[in-house]
Every structure is written in C-alpha cells, then in structure tokens.
Amino acid sequence: MSDAQNQPVFSIEKLYVKDISLEIPNAPQVFLEREAPQVDIQLHHQSNKVDEGVYQTLLTVTVTAKIKEKTLFLVEVGQAGIFTIRNIPDADMEPVLGIACPNILYPYVREVVSDMVSRAGFPPVILTPVNFEALFQAQKQAQAEQQQQPASPIIQATH
C-alpha cells in the first residue's frame, strides 16, 4: 500500500436532522403567562458504525421550558452526521466520535432549536457553547472511578 492509502481520513458525508419534535401541551393558555420560565437542557450523543470506515453520530438536544409545574414547550432535536473515518488508530477513535463529531453537529442543532422555539411563538432559546472535550474527559473519569470501586461484599447471616 502506498503512503496515500494509509493517510488518516476524516470527512463529512452528510449532515441531517434525524428526529425533530415540538410540543406545546398547554397552548393557548401558556401564551398568557408573564413569568420567566425555567429552562432545562439535556444533551446526549451516540455514535455507531454504519459501514466499513463510515460512522453516524447522533446529537440529541431536549429543551423543556416550565413555569412551576406547567410545561410551556418541549423541543427535541436529533441532529445527525455521517462521517468517513479511516486509518485512525483504535485508541483515537473514541475521542474522534465523542469530541470531533459532536463539535461539528452542535452549531446545526443550536440553529434548529432556536428556529423551532421562535416559530412556536416563544422567544428563541440560544444554546450556550459546549466543550465536548471537557464532557468527554469527565465521562472517562467517571467511568474510571466506577471501575475502581470495589464490589460490595455479600454478607450472609446464618442462625
């Protein structure tokens, strides 16, 4: 094989919205509310192999706005990307899929969320930037700590 065939490859094949939903369960009454809502944002991502050297990463953002117990709106967007990733050492694949791919998808999901919320009649929700590298490192640290904890001893009492 030539050196060109062994060069690392990372390319974006396709970016798309895989799943999108908007719920306004208490409309039209929620549009009369004057209080500022509590906004909860959940962020998840997962990657899977689609074909040899081809991976899909799905970044899901869920935004829930409530006033007390009343939901104003719930938006969920699954922004996906198909990436060609070849000739990358196995040890580097996890960071590529857990950091690089979500970093590419995040600006797109931010735009979709903001657009959907404003089209629903609410002020746009502007998601703050996310440091996927820090999230990745924290996740790795939590996994390492979990593996280091000794199993609880089983105590059997006999009478």
DSSP file (Angstrom, degrees, kcal/mol; ACC not computed):
  #  RESIDUE AA STRUCTURE BP1 BP2  ACC     N-H-->O    O-->H-N    N-H-->O    O-->H-N    TCO  KAPPA ALPHA  PHI   PSI    X-CA   Y-CA   Z-CA
    1    1 A M              0   0    0      0, 0.0     2,-0.1     0, 0.0     5,-0.0   0.000 360.0 360.0 360.0 143.6    0.0    0.0    0.0
    2    2 A S    >>  -     0   0    0      1,-0.1     4,-0.8     0, 0.0     3,-0.6  -0.377 360.0-108.6 -80.9 165.3    1.2    3.5   -0.7
    3    3 A D  H >> S+     0   0    0      1,-0.2     3,-0.7     2,-0.2     4,-0.5   0.842 117.9  61.9 -62.1 -32.9    1.5    6.2    1.9
    4    4 A A  H >4 S+     0   0    0      1,-0.2     3,-0.7     2,-0.2    -1,-0.2   0.855 101.0  52.5 -62.6 -34.8   -1.5    8.0    0.5
    5    5 A Q  H <4 S+     0   0    0     -3,-0.6    -1,-0.2     1,-0.2    -2,-0.2   0.719 109.5  49.7 -74.4 -19.7   -3.7    4.9    1.2
    6    6 A N  H << S+     0   0    0     -4,-0.8    -1,-0.2    -3,-0.7    -2,-0.2   0.442  83.3 116.4 -97.0  -1.1   -2.6    4.9    4.9
    7    7 A Q  S << S-     0   0    0     -3,-0.7    81,-0.1    -4,-0.5    79,-0.1  -0.403  77.5-100.4 -67.3 141.3   -3.2    8.6    5.5
    8    8 A P        -     0   0    0      0, 0.0     2,-0.4     0, 0.0    79,-0.2  -0.364  39.1-157.2 -61.0 141.6   -5.9    9.4    8.1
    9    9 A V  E     +A   86   0A   0     77,-2.7    77,-2.1    -3,-0.1     2,-0.3  -0.987  21.8 164.0-125.6 129.1   -9.2   10.3    6.6
   10   10 A F  E     +A   85   0A   0     -2,-0.4     2,-0.3    75,-0.2    75,-0.2  -0.904  17.0 154.0-141.5 112.4  -12.0   12.3    8.3
   11   11 A S  E     -A   84   0A   0     73,-2.3    73,-2.7    -2,-0.3     2,-0.6  -0.991  42.6-120.8-142.1 151.5  -14.7   13.7    6.1
   12   12 A I  E     +A   83   0A   0     -2,-0.3    71,-0.2    71,-0.2     3,-0.1  -0.791  27.0 175.4 -88.9 121.9  -18.3   14.7    6.5
   13   13 A E  E     -     0   0A   0     69,-3.2     2,-0.3    -2,-0.6    70,-0.2   0.839  66.4  -7.8 -92.2 -40.9  -20.6   12.8    4.1
   14   14 A K  E     -A   82   0A   0     68,-1.5    68,-3.0     2,-0.0     2,-0.4  -0.967  50.3-161.2-160.0 138.0  -24.0   14.1    5.2
   15   15 A L  E     +A   81   0A   0     -2,-0.3     2,-0.3    66,-0.2    66,-0.2  -0.990  31.5 152.2-119.3 132.7  -25.5   16.3    8.0
   16   16 A Y  E     -A   80   0A   0     64,-2.6    64,-3.4    -2,-0.4     2,-0.7  -0.995  50.7-104.6-157.5 158.0  -29.2   16.0    8.6
   17   17 A V  E     +A   79   0A   0     -2,-0.3    62,-0.2    62,-0.2     3,-0.1  -0.801  34.2 179.3 -85.4 115.6  -32.0   16.3   11.1
   18   18 A K  E     +     0   0A   0     60,-2.8     2,-0.3    -2,-0.7    61,-0.2   0.825  67.2  11.3 -87.7 -34.4  -32.9   12.7   12.0
   19   19 A D  E     +A   78   0A   0     59,-1.5    59,-3.6     2,-0.0     2,-0.3  -0.998  63.6 173.3-147.8 139.4  -35.6   13.5   14.6
   20   20 A I  E     +A   77   0A   0     -2,-0.3     2,-0.3    57,-0.2    57,-0.2  -0.982   4.4 166.8-149.1 133.9  -37.5   16.6   15.5
   21   21 A S  E     -A   76   0A   0     55,-2.3    55,-2.4    -2,-0.3     2,-0.4  -0.998  12.5-171.1-149.9 149.3  -40.4   17.3   17.8
   22   22 A L  E     -A   75   0A   0     -2,-0.3     2,-0.4    53,-0.2    53,-0.2  -0.995   7.4-175.2-138.8 128.8  -42.2   20.2   19.3
   23   23 A E  E     +A   74   0A   0     51,-2.5    51,-2.2    -2,-0.4     3,-0.1  -0.991  16.0 177.4-127.0 135.6  -44.9   20.0   22.0
   24   24 A I    >   +     0   0    0     -2,-0.4     3,-1.6    49,-0.2    49,-0.1  -0.699  14.5 173.5-128.1  77.0  -46.9   22.9   23.4
   25   25 A P  T 3  S+     0   0    0      0, 0.0    47,-0.1     0, 0.0    -1,-0.1   0.726  73.6  44.0 -65.1 -23.9  -49.2   20.9   25.7
   26   26 A N  T 3> S+     0   0    0     45,-0.5     4,-1.5    46,-0.3     3,-0.4   0.094  90.2 169.3-111.6  24.0  -50.8   23.8   27.5
   27   27 A A  T <4  +     0   0    0     -3,-1.6    -3,-0.0     1,-0.3    46,-0.0  -0.514  55.2  20.4 -73.1 146.7  -51.4   26.1   24.5
   28   28 A P  T >4 S+     0   0    0      0, 0.0     3,-1.6     0, 0.0     4,-0.3  -0.997 121.1  56.3 -91.6  -5.4  -53.0   28.6   24.1
   29   29 A Q  G >4 S+     0   0    0     -3,-0.4     3,-2.0     1,-0.3     4,-0.3   0.828  97.7  64.9 -57.8 -33.7  -53.0   29.4   27.9
   30   30 A V  G >< S+     0   0    0     -4,-1.5     3,-1.1     1,-0.3    -1,-0.3   0.760  90.5  65.9 -63.6 -22.6  -49.2   29.4   28.1
   31   31 A F  G <  S+     0   0    0     -3,-1.6    -1,-0.3     1,-0.2    -2,-0.2   0.614  96.0  57.4 -74.9  -9.2  -49.0   32.4   25.8
   32   32 A L  G <  S+     0   0    0     -3,-2.0    -1,-0.2    -4,-0.3    -2,-0.2   0.539  82.1 110.6 -93.3  -8.6  -50.7   34.4   28.5
   33   33 A E    <   -     0   0    0     -3,-1.1    -3,-0.0    -4,-0.3     0, 0.0  -0.392  43.5-175.4 -67.4 141.4  -48.0   33.6   31.1
   34   34 A R        +     0   0    0     -2,-0.1    -1,-0.1     2,-0.1     2,-0.1   0.521  51.1 100.6-113.7 -12.2  -45.8   36.6   32.1
   35   35 A E  S    S-     0   0    0      1,-0.1    -2,-0.0    32,-0.0     0, 0.0  -0.395  81.3-107.7 -73.3 151.9  -43.4   34.8   34.3
   36   36 A A        -     0   0    0     -2,-0.1    -1,-0.1     1,-0.1     2,-0.1  -0.659  41.3-126.0 -76.9 133.1  -39.9   33.8   33.0
   37   37 A P        -     0   0    0      0, 0.0     2,-0.5     0, 0.0    30,-0.2  -0.367  10.8-116.2 -79.2 158.7  -39.8   30.0   32.6
   38   38 A Q  E     -B   66   0A   0     28,-3.6    28,-2.6    30,-0.1     2,-0.5  -0.839  34.0-154.0 -86.2 127.4  -37.3   27.6   34.0
   39   39 A V  E     -B   65   0A   0     -2,-0.5     2,-0.5    26,-0.2    26,-0.2  -0.927  10.0-168.1-112.9 125.3  -35.4   26.1   31.0
   40   40 A D  E     -B   64   0A   0     24,-3.0    24,-2.7    -2,-0.5     2,-0.5  -0.934   4.0-165.5-111.7 131.9  -33.9   22.7   31.3
   41   41 A I  E     -B   63   0A   0     -2,-0.5     2,-0.4    22,-0.2    22,-0.2  -0.973   3.5-171.3-122.6 125.8  -31.5   21.5   28.6
   42   42 A Q  E     -B   62   0A   0     20,-2.8    20,-2.5    -2,-0.5     2,-0.4  -0.932   4.3-167.9-114.8 139.7  -30.4   17.9   28.1
   43   43 A L  E     +B   61   0A   0     -2,-0.4     2,-0.3    18,-0.2    18,-0.2  -0.994  12.3 164.0-132.2 128.8  -27.7   16.9   25.7
   44   44 A H  E     -B   60   0A   0     16,-2.5    16,-3.1    -2,-0.4     2,-0.3  -0.981   9.5-174.2-139.9 151.0  -26.8   13.3   24.6
   45   45 A H  E     +B   59   0A   0     -2,-0.3     2,-0.3    14,-0.2    14,-0.2  -0.997   3.3 178.7-145.4 153.1  -24.8   11.8   21.8
   46   46 A Q  E     -B   58   0A   0     12,-1.9    12,-3.0    -2,-0.3     2,-0.4  -0.991   9.7-157.2-148.4 150.4  -24.1    8.4   20.4
   47   47 A S  E     +B   57   0A   0     -2,-0.3     2,-0.3    10,-0.2    10,-0.2  -0.964  11.0 178.8-128.9 146.7  -22.1    7.0   17.5
   48   48 A N  E     -B   56   0A   0      8,-2.4     8,-2.9    -2,-0.4     2,-0.4  -0.994  34.2-104.8-146.1 153.8  -22.3    3.8   15.7
   49   49 A K  E     +B   55   0A   0     -2,-0.3     6,-0.3     6,-0.2     3,-0.1  -0.621  30.6 177.6 -78.7 129.5  -20.6    2.1   12.8
   50   50 A V  E     -     0   0A   0      4,-2.9     2,-0.3     1,-0.4     5,-0.2   0.785  67.2 -21.6 -98.7 -38.9  -22.7    2.2    9.6
   51   51 A D  E >  S-B   54   0A   0      3,-1.7     3,-2.2     0, 0.0     2,-0.4  -0.890  99.7 -46.5-157.9 178.8  -20.3    0.5    7.2
   52   52 A E  T 3  S-     0   0    0      1,-0.3     3,-0.1    -2,-0.3    34,-0.0  -0.454 130.6  -5.4 -62.1 115.7  -16.5   -0.1    7.0
   53   53 A G  T 3  S+     0   0    0     -2,-0.4    32,-2.6     1,-0.2     2,-0.4   0.577 114.2 108.1  75.9   9.7  -14.9    3.3    7.8
   54   54 A V  E <   +BC  51  84A   0     -3,-2.2    -4,-2.9    30,-0.2    -3,-1.7  -0.982  43.9 177.6-125.3 129.1  -18.4    5.0    7.9
   55   55 A Y  E     -BC  49  83A   0     28,-2.8    28,-3.1    -2,-0.4     2,-0.5  -0.933  20.2-145.9-130.8 150.1  -20.0    6.2   11.2
   56   56 A Q  E     -BC  48  82A   0     -8,-2.9    -8,-2.4    -2,-0.3     2,-0.4  -0.967  11.9-166.6-113.3 133.4  -23.1    8.0   12.2
   57   57 A T  E     -BC  47  81A   0     24,-2.3    24,-2.0    -2,-0.5     2,-0.5  -0.979   3.8-162.6-115.7 132.9  -23.1   10.3   15.2
   58   58 A L  E     -BC  46  80A   0    -12,-3.0   -12,-1.9    -2,-0.4     2,-0.6  -0.972   2.3-167.1-118.4 120.5  -26.4   11.5   16.6
   59   59 A L  E     -BC  45  79A   0     20,-3.0    20,-2.7    -2,-0.5     2,-0.5  -0.937   9.8-166.8-107.7 116.4  -26.5   14.6   18.9
   60   60 A T  E     -BC  44  78A   0    -16,-3.1   -16,-2.5    -2,-0.6     2,-0.4  -0.909   6.2-173.4-110.7 128.2  -29.8   14.9   20.7
   61   61 A V  E     -BC  43  77A   0     16,-2.5    16,-2.5    -2,-0.5     2,-0.5  -0.981   2.4-169.1-119.8 129.1  -30.8   18.1   22.5
   62   62 A T  E     -BC  42  76A   0    -20,-2.5   -20,-2.8    -2,-0.4     2,-0.5  -0.982   2.9-171.4-118.6 124.2  -34.0   18.3   24.6
   63   63 A V  E     -BC  41  75A   0     12,-3.0    12,-2.8    -2,-0.5     2,-0.5  -0.971   2.8-176.4-118.5 123.1  -35.2   21.7   25.8
   64   64 A T  E     -BC  40  74A   0    -24,-2.7   -24,-3.0    -2,-0.5     2,-0.5  -0.981   5.5-166.3-121.3 126.5  -38.0   21.9   28.3
   65   65 A A  E     +BC  39  73A   0      8,-2.6     7,-3.2    -2,-0.5     8,-1.2  -0.955  16.2 171.6-113.8 127.5  -39.5   25.2   29.5
   66   66 A K  E     -BC  38  71A   0    -28,-2.6   -28,-3.6    -2,-0.5     2,-0.5  -0.957  31.4-153.1-133.9 150.9  -41.7   25.3   32.5
   67   67 A I  E >  S- C   0  70A   0      3,-2.6     3,-2.3    -2,-0.3     2,-0.3  -0.981  81.7 -46.3-118.9 114.6  -43.4   27.7   34.8
   68   68 A K  T 3  S-     0   0    0     -2,-0.5   -30,-0.1     1,-0.3    -2,-0.0  -0.490 124.8 -25.9  55.6-118.2  -43.9   25.9   38.1
   69   69 A E  T 3  S+     0   0    0     -2,-0.3     2,-0.6    -3,-0.1    -1,-0.3   0.445 116.4 102.9-100.6  -1.1  -45.3   22.6   37.0
   70   70 A K  E <   - C   0  67A   0     -3,-2.3    -3,-2.6     1,-0.0     2,-0.5  -0.732  67.4-137.7 -90.2 122.2  -46.8   23.8   33.8
   71   71 A T  E     - C   0  66A   0     -2,-0.6   -45,-0.5    -5,-0.2    -5,-0.3  -0.645  18.1-175.6 -79.0 124.9  -44.9   23.0   30.6
   72   72 A L  E     -     0   0A   0     -7,-3.2     2,-0.3    -2,-0.5   -46,-0.3   0.918  68.8 -21.2 -80.6 -52.4  -44.7   25.8   28.1
   73   73 A F  E     - C   0  65A   0     -8,-1.2    -8,-2.6   -49,-0.1     2,-0.4  -0.993  48.1-154.1-155.7 158.9  -42.9   23.8   25.5
   74   74 A L  E     -AC  23  64A   0    -51,-2.2   -51,-2.5    -2,-0.3     2,-0.4  -0.981  17.2-176.6-135.6 120.6  -40.8   20.8   24.9
   75   75 A V  E     -AC  22  63A   0    -12,-2.8   -12,-3.0    -2,-0.4     2,-0.4  -0.968   3.2-178.2-120.5 133.1  -38.4   20.6   21.9
   76   76 A E  E     -AC  21  62A   0    -55,-2.4   -55,-2.3    -2,-0.4     2,-0.4  -0.990   2.8-178.9-132.7 127.6  -36.3   17.7   21.0
   77   77 A V  E     -AC  20  61A   0    -16,-2.5   -16,-2.5    -2,-0.4     2,-0.7  -0.989  13.8-163.1-128.0 128.9  -33.9   17.7   18.0
   78   78 A G  E     -AC  19  60A   0    -59,-3.6   -60,-2.8    -2,-0.4   -59,-1.5  -0.912  13.1-171.0-109.1 102.9  -31.7   14.8   16.9
   79   79 A Q  E     -AC  17  59A   0    -20,-2.7   -20,-3.0    -2,-0.7     2,-0.3  -0.836  11.3-170.8 -96.0 125.6  -29.0   16.2   14.6
   80   80 A A  E     -AC  16  58A   0    -64,-3.4   -64,-2.6    -2,-0.5     2,-0.3  -0.782  13.4-168.3-119.3 159.4  -27.1   13.5   12.8
   81   81 A G  E     -AC  15  57A   0    -24,-2.0   -24,-2.3    -2,-0.3     2,-0.5  -0.997  14.9-145.0-144.0 143.4  -24.0   13.3   10.7
   82   82 A I  E     -AC  14  56A   0    -68,-3.0   -69,-3.2    -2,-0.3   -68,-1.5  -0.950  27.1-173.6-107.9 126.8  -22.4   10.6    8.6
   83   83 A F  E     -AC  12  55A   0    -28,-3.1   -28,-2.8    -2,-0.5     2,-0.6  -0.943  24.5-139.9-125.0 139.2  -18.7   10.6    8.7
   84   84 A T  E     +AC  11  54A   0    -73,-2.7   -73,-2.3    -2,-0.4     2,-0.4  -0.891  29.4 174.3 -94.2 122.7  -16.0    8.7    6.8
   85   85 A I  E     +A   10   0A   0    -32,-2.6     2,-0.3    -2,-0.6   -75,-0.2  -0.960   7.1 158.2-134.8 113.4  -13.2    7.9    9.3
   86   86 A R  E     +A    9   0A   0    -77,-2.1   -77,-2.7    -2,-0.4    -2,-0.0  -0.947  52.7  19.2-136.7 156.0  -10.4    5.7    8.2
   87   87 A N  S    S+     0   0    0     -2,-0.3    -1,-0.1   -79,-0.2   -81,-0.0   0.806  80.2 135.6  58.2  34.8   -6.8    4.9    9.1
   88   88 A I        -     0   0    0     -3,-0.1    -1,-0.2   -80,-0.1     5,-0.1  -0.948  63.3-105.9-110.1 131.4   -7.2    6.4   12.6
   89   89 A P    >>  -     0   0    0      0, 0.0     3,-1.8     0, 0.0     4,-0.8  -0.217  26.4-118.8 -56.2 144.6   -5.7    4.3   15.5
   90   90 A D  H >> S+     0   0    0      1,-0.3     3,-0.9     2,-0.2     4,-0.7   0.856 114.0  60.2 -52.8 -38.0   -8.3    2.5   17.5
   91   91 A A  H 34 S+     0   0    0      1,-0.2    -1,-0.3     2,-0.2     3,-0.1   0.757 107.8  45.6 -63.8 -23.6   -7.2    4.4   20.6
   92   92 A D  H <> S+     0   0    0     -3,-1.8     4,-1.9     1,-0.1    -1,-0.2   0.562  92.1  81.1 -95.9  -9.8   -8.1    7.7   18.9
   93   93 A M  H <X S+     0   0    0     -3,-0.9     4,-2.8    -4,-0.8     5,-0.3   0.915  87.4  54.9 -64.4 -43.3  -11.5    6.6   17.5
   94   94 A E  H  X S+     0   0    0     -4,-0.7     4,-2.3     1,-0.2    -1,-0.2   0.927 110.4  44.8 -60.3 -46.8  -13.4    7.2   20.7
   95   95 A P  H  >>S+     0   0    0      0, 0.0     4,-2.2     0, 0.0     5,-1.1   0.884 112.4  52.8 -64.5 -35.5  -12.2   10.9   21.0
   96   96 A V  I  <>S+     0   0    0     -4,-1.9     5,-2.2     1,-0.2    -2,-0.2   0.951 116.5  38.5 -62.1 -47.1  -13.0   11.5   17.3
   97   97 A L  I  <5S+     0   0    0     -4,-2.8    -1,-0.2     1,-0.2    -3,-0.2   0.798 123.3  42.2 -73.6 -28.3  -16.5   10.1   17.7
   98   98 A G  I  <5S+     0   0    0     -4,-2.3    -2,-0.2    -5,-0.3    -1,-0.2   0.633 132.1  14.8 -94.9 -15.0  -17.0   11.7   21.2
   99   99 A I  I  X5S+     0   0    0     -4,-2.2     4,-2.0    -5,-0.2    -3,-0.2   0.697 124.9  43.2-122.0 -58.2  -15.5   15.1   20.6
  100  100 A A  I  ><S+     0   0    0     -5,-1.1     4,-1.6     2,-0.2    -3,-0.2   0.929 115.4  46.7 -64.0 -47.9  -14.9   16.0   16.9
  101  101 A C  H  ><S+     0   0    0     -5,-2.2     4,-2.0     1,-0.2     3,-0.4   0.945 113.9  46.1 -64.7 -49.1  -18.2   14.7   15.5
  102  102 A P  H  > S+     0   0    0      0, 0.0     4,-2.4     0, 0.0    -1,-0.2   0.876 108.9  58.1 -60.6 -34.6  -20.5   16.4   18.2
  103  103 A N  H  < S+     0   0    0     -4,-2.0    -2,-0.2     1,-0.2    -3,-0.1   0.871 108.2  46.3 -60.6 -36.2  -18.5   19.6   17.7
  104  104 A I  H  < S+     0   0    0     -4,-1.6     4,-0.4    -3,-0.4    -1,-0.2   0.889 116.5  44.2 -71.8 -39.7  -19.4   19.6   14.0
  105  105 A L  H >X S+     0   0    0     -4,-2.0     4,-1.9     1,-0.2     3,-0.7   0.792  95.4  77.6 -76.6 -28.9  -23.1   18.8   14.7
  106  106 A Y  H 3X S+     0   0    0     -4,-2.4     4,-2.5     1,-0.3     5,-0.2   0.868  89.1  52.6 -58.1 -45.8  -23.6   21.3   17.6
  107  107 A P  H 3> S+     0   0    0      0, 0.0     4,-1.7     0, 0.0    -1,-0.3   0.872 110.9  50.0 -59.2 -33.0  -23.9   24.5   15.6
  108  108 A Y  H <> S+     0   0    0     -3,-0.7     4,-2.2    -4,-0.4    -2,-0.2   0.919 110.9  46.9 -70.1 -43.3  -26.6   22.9   13.4
  109  109 A V  H  X S+     0   0    0     -4,-1.9     4,-2.5     1,-0.2     5,-0.2   0.861 109.1  56.1 -68.4 -33.6  -28.6   21.7   16.4
  110  110 A R  H  X S+     0   0    0     -4,-2.5     4,-2.3    -5,-0.2    -1,-0.2   0.931 109.3  46.6 -59.8 -45.4  -28.4   25.1   18.0
  111  111 A E  H  X S+     0   0    0     -4,-1.7     4,-2.5    -5,-0.2    -2,-0.2   0.909 112.2  49.1 -64.5 -43.8  -29.9   26.7   14.9
  112  112 A V  H  X S+     0   0    0     -4,-2.2     4,-2.7     2,-0.2     5,-0.2   0.923 112.4  48.1 -64.2 -44.4  -32.7   24.2   14.6
  113  113 A V  H  X S+     0   0    0     -4,-2.5     4,-2.4     2,-0.2     5,-0.2   0.948 113.6  46.7 -61.3 -49.3  -33.7   24.5   18.3
  114  114 A S  H  X S+     0   0    0     -4,-2.3     4,-2.1    -5,-0.2    -2,-0.2   0.912 114.3  48.0 -59.6 -44.2  -33.7   28.3   18.2
  115  115 A D  H  X S+     0   0    0     -4,-2.5     4,-2.4    -5,-0.2    -1,-0.2   0.917 112.1  48.6 -64.0 -45.3  -35.7   28.4   15.0
  116  116 A M  H  X S+     0   0    0     -4,-2.7     4,-1.4     2,-0.2    -2,-0.2   0.918 111.5  49.1 -63.4 -43.6  -38.3   25.9   16.3
  117  117 A V  H  <>S+     0   0    0     -4,-2.4     5,-2.0     1,-0.2     4,-0.2   0.916 113.7  45.5 -64.7 -42.7  -38.8   27.7   19.5
  118  118 A S  H ><5S+     0   0    0     -4,-2.1     3,-1.3    -5,-0.2    -1,-0.2   0.879 110.9  53.0 -70.3 -35.1  -39.3   31.1   17.8
  119  119 A R  H 3<5S+     0   0    0     -4,-2.4    -1,-0.2     1,-0.3    -2,-0.2   0.770 102.6  60.7 -67.4 -24.0  -41.6   29.5   15.2
  120  120 A A  T 3<5S-     0   0    0     -4,-1.4    -1,-0.3    -5,-0.2    -2,-0.2   0.537 126.8-101.4 -79.1  -5.8  -43.6   28.2   18.1
  121  121 A G  T < 5S+     0   0    0     -3,-1.3    -3,-0.2     1,-0.4    -2,-0.1   0.576  86.1 112.2 100.1  10.5  -44.2   31.7   19.3
  122  122 A F  S   <S-     0   0    0     -5,-2.0    -1,-0.4     1,-0.1    -2,-0.1  -0.739  79.3 -87.2-110.6 160.9  -41.7   31.9   22.1
  123  123 A P        -     0   0    0      0, 0.0    -1,-0.1     0, 0.0    -3,-0.0  -0.433  62.7 -93.3 -61.0 142.5  -38.5   33.9   22.4
  124  124 A P        -     0   0    0      0, 0.0     2,-0.7     0, 0.0   -10,-0.1  -0.233  30.1-132.5 -62.0 146.3  -35.7   31.9   20.8
  125  125 A V        -     0   0    0    -12,-0.2     2,-0.8   -11,-0.1    -8,-0.1  -0.898  17.8-159.3 -97.4 118.4  -33.6   29.7   23.0
  126  126 A I        -     0   0    0     -2,-0.7     2,-0.2   -13,-0.1   -15,-0.1  -0.880  12.8-141.4-102.1 109.7  -29.9   30.3   22.3
  127  127 A L        -     0   0    0     -2,-0.8     3,-0.1   -17,-0.2   -17,-0.0  -0.488  18.8-122.4 -71.1 136.0  -27.9   27.3   23.5
  128  128 A T        -     0   0    0     -2,-0.2    -1,-0.1     1,-0.1   -18,-0.0  -0.384  38.9 -83.9 -74.1 156.4  -24.6   28.2   25.0
  129  129 A P        -     0   0    0      0, 0.0     2,-0.4     0, 0.0    -1,-0.1  -0.237  44.6-144.0 -58.2 150.5  -21.4   26.7   23.6
  130  130 A V        -     0   0    0     -3,-0.1     2,-1.1   -27,-0.1     3,-0.1  -0.964   7.9-141.9-122.2 134.9  -20.5   23.3   24.8
  131  131 A N     >  -     0   0    0     -2,-0.4     4,-2.0     1,-0.2     3,-0.2  -0.787  20.3-179.2 -94.5  93.5  -17.0   22.0   25.4
  132  132 A F  H  > S+     0   0    0     -2,-1.1     4,-2.4     1,-0.2    -1,-0.2   0.781  79.2  59.3 -67.4 -25.9  -17.3   18.4   24.2
  133  133 A E  H  > S+     0   0    0      2,-0.2     4,-2.5     1,-0.2    -1,-0.2   0.930 107.0  45.9 -66.8 -43.8  -13.7   17.7   25.1
  134  134 A A  H  > S+     0   0    0      2,-0.2     4,-2.4     1,-0.2    -2,-0.2   0.904 113.5  49.6 -64.8 -40.8  -14.3   18.5   28.8
  135  135 A L  H  X S+     0   0    0     -4,-2.0     4,-2.3     2,-0.2    -2,-0.2   0.913 111.3  49.7 -62.5 -41.9  -17.5   16.4   28.7
  136  136 A F  H  X S+     0   0    0     -4,-2.4     4,-2.4     2,-0.2    -2,-0.2   0.928 111.9  47.4 -62.3 -46.6  -15.6   13.5   27.2
  137  137 A Q  H  X S+     0   0    0     -4,-2.5     4,-2.4     1,-0.2    -1,-0.2   0.896 111.8  50.3 -63.7 -40.6  -12.9   13.7   29.8
  138  138 A A  H  X S+     0   0    0     -4,-2.4     4,-2.5     2,-0.2    -1,-0.2   0.899 110.5  49.9 -64.4 -40.3  -15.4   13.9   32.6
  139  139 A Q  H  X S+     0   0    0     -4,-2.3     4,-2.3     2,-0.2    -2,-0.2   0.915 111.5  48.2 -64.1 -43.1  -17.2   10.9   31.3
  140  140 A K  H  X S+     0   0    0     -4,-2.4     4,-2.4     2,-0.2    -2,-0.2   0.905 111.8  50.3 -63.3 -41.6  -14.0    8.9   31.0
  141  141 A Q  H  X S+     0   0    0     -4,-2.4     4,-2.5     2,-0.2    -2,-0.2   0.915 110.4  49.1 -63.2 -44.2  -13.1   10.0   34.6
  142  142 A A  H  X S+     0   0    0     -4,-2.5     4,-2.2     1,-0.2    -1,-0.2   0.896 111.5  49.6 -63.6 -40.3  -16.5    8.9   35.9
  143  143 A Q  H  X S+     0   0    0     -4,-2.3     4,-2.0     2,-0.2    -2,-0.2   0.909 111.0  49.4 -64.9 -41.2  -16.1    5.5   34.1
  144  144 A A  H  X S+     0   0    0     -4,-2.4     4,-1.3     1,-0.2    -2,-0.2   0.909 112.0  47.9 -64.4 -42.3  -12.6    5.0   35.6
  145  145 A E  H  X S+     0   0    0     -4,-2.5     4,-1.0     1,-0.2    -1,-0.2   0.888 110.2  52.4 -65.5 -38.5  -13.8    5.8   39.1
  146  146 A Q  H  < S+     0   0    0     -4,-2.2     3,-0.4     1,-0.2    -1,-0.2   0.884 109.4  49.1 -65.3 -38.2  -16.8    3.5   38.7
  147  147 A Q  H  < S+     0   0    0     -4,-2.0    -1,-0.2     1,-0.2    -2,-0.2   0.767 108.0  55.3 -72.2 -25.0  -14.5    0.6   37.7
  148  148 A Q  H  < S+     0   0    0     -4,-1.3    -1,-0.2    -5,-0.1    -2,-0.2   0.687  82.5 101.7 -81.9 -18.6  -12.1    1.3   40.6
  149  149 A Q  S  < S-     0   0    0     -4,-1.0     2,-0.1    -3,-0.4     3,-0.1  -0.484  78.3-120.7 -69.6 130.5  -14.9    0.9   43.3
  150  150 A P        -     0   0    0      0, 0.0    -1,-0.1     0, 0.0     2,-0.1  -0.387  30.8-101.3 -69.9 148.8  -14.7   -2.5   44.9
  151  151 A A        -     0   0    0      1,-0.1     3,-0.1    -2,-0.1     0, 0.0  -0.412  44.2-100.6 -65.7 143.7  -17.8   -4.6   44.7
  152  152 A S        -     0   0    0      1,-0.1    -1,-0.1    -2,-0.1     2,-0.1  -0.454  41.0-113.2 -67.1 134.6  -19.8   -4.6   47.8
  153  153 A P        -     0   0    0      0, 0.0     2,-0.6     0, 0.0    -1,-0.1  -0.418  24.1-125.2 -68.5 144.3  -19.2   -7.7   49.9
  154  154 A I        -     0   0    0     -2,-0.1     2,-0.6    -3,-0.1    -3,-0.0  -0.810  24.5-157.2 -91.2 122.7  -22.1  -10.1   50.2
  155  155 A I        -     0   0    0     -2,-0.6     2,-0.5     2,-0.0     0, 0.0  -0.888   7.1-168.4-105.5 124.6  -22.9  -10.7   53.8
  156  156 A Q        -     0   0    0     -2,-0.6     2,-0.5     2,-0.0    -2,-0.0  -0.943   6.6-155.0-112.8 129.5  -24.7  -13.9   54.7
  157  157 A A        -     0   0    0     -2,-0.5     2,-0.4     2,-0.0    -2,-0.0  -0.861   7.0-165.3-103.4 135.6  -26.1  -14.4   58.1
  158  158 A T              0   0    0     -2,-0.5    -2,-0.0     1,-0.1     0, 0.0  -0.952 360.0 360.0-119.1 141.5  -26.6  -17.8   59.5
  159  159 A H              0   0    0     -2,-0.4    -1,-0.1     0, 0.0    -2,-0.0   0.361 360.0 360.0-117.9 360.0  -28.7  -18.5   62.5
